[in-house]
């Protein structure tokens, strides 16, 4: 007796189809799973056995062999429970085989036969559709994200018995559909808004420029100046996610198992805020079986690193490659995986260990050696990858008590979207570039030309501040964004002078 059922598993953020072949014969009873299964897959023997019995079906007391093909890729997780159970019942002629060749099965079984949530439902459904399958049977709690994919019927099932009844025609199920327009109808309905922030107009301006050009930003200021408050409101001025961006972001969260059951699709830009004790594997991804890290969870969104110098140096240094390449490559002896990591970095730090080096009202208790040591925790190459450094002064009392309302996020976002549209038109022939921050050296030379007055101004700033070649390109990129916000075709000296101001950590104040 033999049967073939189709399932799927994830590899990175994509999926591949797995053939579940079930064979049994009249020999000494045993239950063997082959095809490089991990511990969770091996343990499915006990779950499947109990689930079949508790669902009211006869379990074949024979020698059972289950093969998961392709056999050279390690299978992990508990999502093979349902296809193994269906395979056993199909081999025993309890399940009608009519729909089996066109269906992908996925689900973890409880001992009583009900189904639990599985990881990677979205990428698996995408792959099933691509491979020509007509339908997918998946736990009802994971079905919302799978139903986003059009062109394949998604059936949410509650347990093994319901699945068997559906396959045998004893029960009728309606495929789930998700209205994409309805999903995106509530985009940008943020509870946190820039109108809540009193004062700090110069910092808001810097955040607007960062948002408009996709630039990384570092805020430096004393405790209580509002750095975290501003960072948490930053996603509210970013352009809304496109459907393609939402799909890619949801894939990552789905594979990691952190997508909420009620969320069919992530429609808001992610905001990730890891603690400074985070390990390098947790930040960029890793593990024996590689998993995405915080930089990938923040894909198409914001990664906020508070108390920036308190992060371990090796943790910060390992971020340099994702910040340049917009992806993380994790290599193991038998595999190499890539996770996308196109995020905007927003970092915040105190100017010194006590926090009051630049505060005019409170005295700093640190000596120059302590300040130098504190600042040295962030390497030059890392600072060079951050386009904008902005000082965040303590909020003045008159600003705190002011009754006038600040500009809301919606108004700022409108200007940001307008500037982004200009950039998309500029880079429409270049597939790998979407905004000014993505420009390489070649594109900077092409799109960031400056006149003689601007060149002289930049030369003077470079000489006085001792800026690196990378900082030179950063200034030109930020200048281009400032010009785009003003609707200017050319970069003017005033755009350059404002961009130069956003290199705070290159000034002598911090270097001596």
VENDAPE-V756439 format. One record per pair of residues at least 6 apart in sequence whose C-alpha atoms are under 7 Angstrom apart, sorted by sequence separation. I is the first residue (numbers start at 0). J is the second residue. If there is no record, write none. Layout:
i: <I/I>
j: <J/J>
//
This chain:
i: <8/9/52/88/89/108/156/164/165/209/252/280/284/285/321/329/330/350/355/426/432/482/7/8/51/89/107/108/146/165/209/284/328/329/350/355/356/426/482/7/8/106/107/145/218/283/284/294/328/329/355/482/7/8/32/106/107/283/328/6/7/48/107/282/283/327/328/353/423/5/6/106/142/281/282/283/326/327/353/422/423/479/5/6/280/281/282/326/327/353/422/478/482/5/6/142/326/327/352/422/481/4/5/30/325/326/3/4/249/325/326/419/3/4/139/249/325/478/3/134/135/136/137/138/139/248/478/2/3/133/134/135/136/137/138/139/154/246/352/2/133/134/135/136/137/138/154/245/321/351/1/2/136/154/245/478/1/120/124/153/154/245/352/477/0/1/82/116/128/152/153/271/351/0/81/82/115/121/125/128/0/81/103/114/116/117/120/121/124/474/81/116/120/474/79/80/81/210/240/271/78/79/80/81/210/240/270/78/79/80/240/269/447/78/146/443/77/102/146/147/270/271/272/101/102/103/104/105/106/146/268/269/270/271/272/273/275/28/29/30/31/32/33/34/101/102/103/104/105/106/268/269/270/271/272/447/28/29/30/31/32/33/34/47/51/101/102/103/104/443/27/28/29/30/31/32/33/34/43/234/275/276/358/26/27/35/40/255/275/279/283/358/25/26/34/35/37/39/40/255/278/24/25/34/35/36/37/39/40/43/47/23/24/35/36/37/39/279/453/23/24/35/36/40/78/193/307/453/466/23/192/289/302/307/308/436/452/22/23/191/298/301/302/303/304/305/306/307/435/449/464/22/298/299/300/301/302/303/304/305/306/453/464/21/22/114/192/295/298/299/300/301/302/303/304/305/447/21/113/114/252/283/285/295/298/301/20/21/113/251/295/297/435/19/20/112/113/189/294/19/20/112/291/19/187/294/18/19/17/18/248/17/248/17/187/186/244/54/50/53/54/50/53/50/47/49/50/51/46/49/50/319/421/19/46/19/46/312/21/418/21/418/234/98/308/21/94/308/414/95/94/95/94/6/4/186/187/186/4/3/183/2/383/2/383/386/2/1/0/4/5/6/5/6/5/6/54/54/14/13/14/9/12/15/14/389/388/9/387/388/389/8/230/387/388/7/147/388/144/141/143/144/140/143/144/226/222/122/215/216/217/218/219/220/221/121/214/215/216/217/218/219/220/221/213/215/216/217/218/219/220/119/219/121/222/120/221/119/221/118/119/118/118/221/118/224/217/224/216/224/215/216/217/218/219/220/223/224/215/216/217/218/219/220/221/214/215/216/217/218/219/220/221/236/218/235/236/238/236/237/236/238/238/202/202/198/198/197/197/207/211/210/211/212/197/207/211/196/194/194/194/193/194/193/194/192/193/192/213/212/213/214/212/213/212/12/12/12/212/211/208/208/11/11/12/11>
j: <14/15/58/94/95/114/162/170/171/215/258/286/290/291/327/335/336/356/361/432/438/488/14/15/58/96/114/115/153/172/216/291/335/336/357/362/363/433/489/15/16/114/115/153/226/291/292/302/336/337/363/490/16/17/41/115/116/292/337/16/17/58/117/292/293/337/338/363/433/16/17/117/153/292/293/294/337/338/364/433/434/490/17/18/292/293/294/338/339/365/434/490/494/18/19/155/339/340/365/435/494/18/19/44/339/340/18/19/264/340/341/434/19/20/155/265/341/494/20/151/152/153/154/155/156/265/495/20/21/151/152/153/154/155/156/157/172/264/370/21/152/153/154/155/156/157/173/264/340/370/21/22/156/174/265/498/22/141/145/174/175/266/373/498/22/23/104/138/150/174/175/293/373/23/104/105/138/144/148/151/24/105/127/138/140/141/144/145/148/498/106/141/145/499/105/106/107/236/266/297/105/106/107/108/237/267/297/106/107/108/268/297/475/107/175/472/107/132/176/177/300/301/302/132/133/134/135/136/137/177/299/300/301/302/303/304/306/60/61/62/63/64/65/66/133/134/135/136/137/138/300/301/302/303/304/479/61/62/63/64/65/66/67/80/84/134/135/136/137/476/61/62/63/64/65/66/67/68/77/268/309/310/392/61/62/70/75/290/310/314/318/393/61/62/70/71/73/75/76/291/314/61/62/71/72/73/74/76/77/80/84/61/62/73/74/75/77/317/491/62/63/74/75/79/117/232/346/492/505/63/232/329/342/347/348/476/492/63/64/232/339/342/343/344/345/346/347/348/476/490/505/64/340/341/342/343/344/345/346/347/348/495/506/64/65/157/235/338/341/342/343/344/345/346/347/348/490/65/157/158/296/327/329/339/342/345/65/66/158/296/340/342/480/65/66/158/159/235/340/66/67/159/338/67/235/342/67/68/67/68/298/68/299/69/239/239/299/111/108/111/112/109/112/110/108/110/111/112/108/111/112/381/483/82/109/83/110/376/86/483/87/484/301/166/376/90/163/377/484/166/166/167/167/82/82/266/267/267/86/86/266/86/469/89/470/473/90/90/90/99/102/103/103/104/104/105/159/160/122/122/123/119/122/126/126/501/501/123/501/502/503/123/345/502/503/123/263/504/262/260/262/263/260/263/264/347/349/250/343/344/345/346/347/348/349/250/343/344/345/346/347/348/349/350/343/345/346/347/348/349/350/250/350/253/354/253/354/253/355/253/254/254/255/358/256/391/385/392/385/393/385/386/387/388/389/390/393/394/386/387/388/389/390/391/392/386/387/388/389/390/391/392/393/408/391/408/409/412/411/412/412/415/416/389/391/394/398/398/399/411/415/415/418/419/405/415/419/405/404/405/406/406/407/407/408/407/408/408/434/434/435/436/435/436/436/250/251/254/480/480/480/481/336/337/338/338>
//
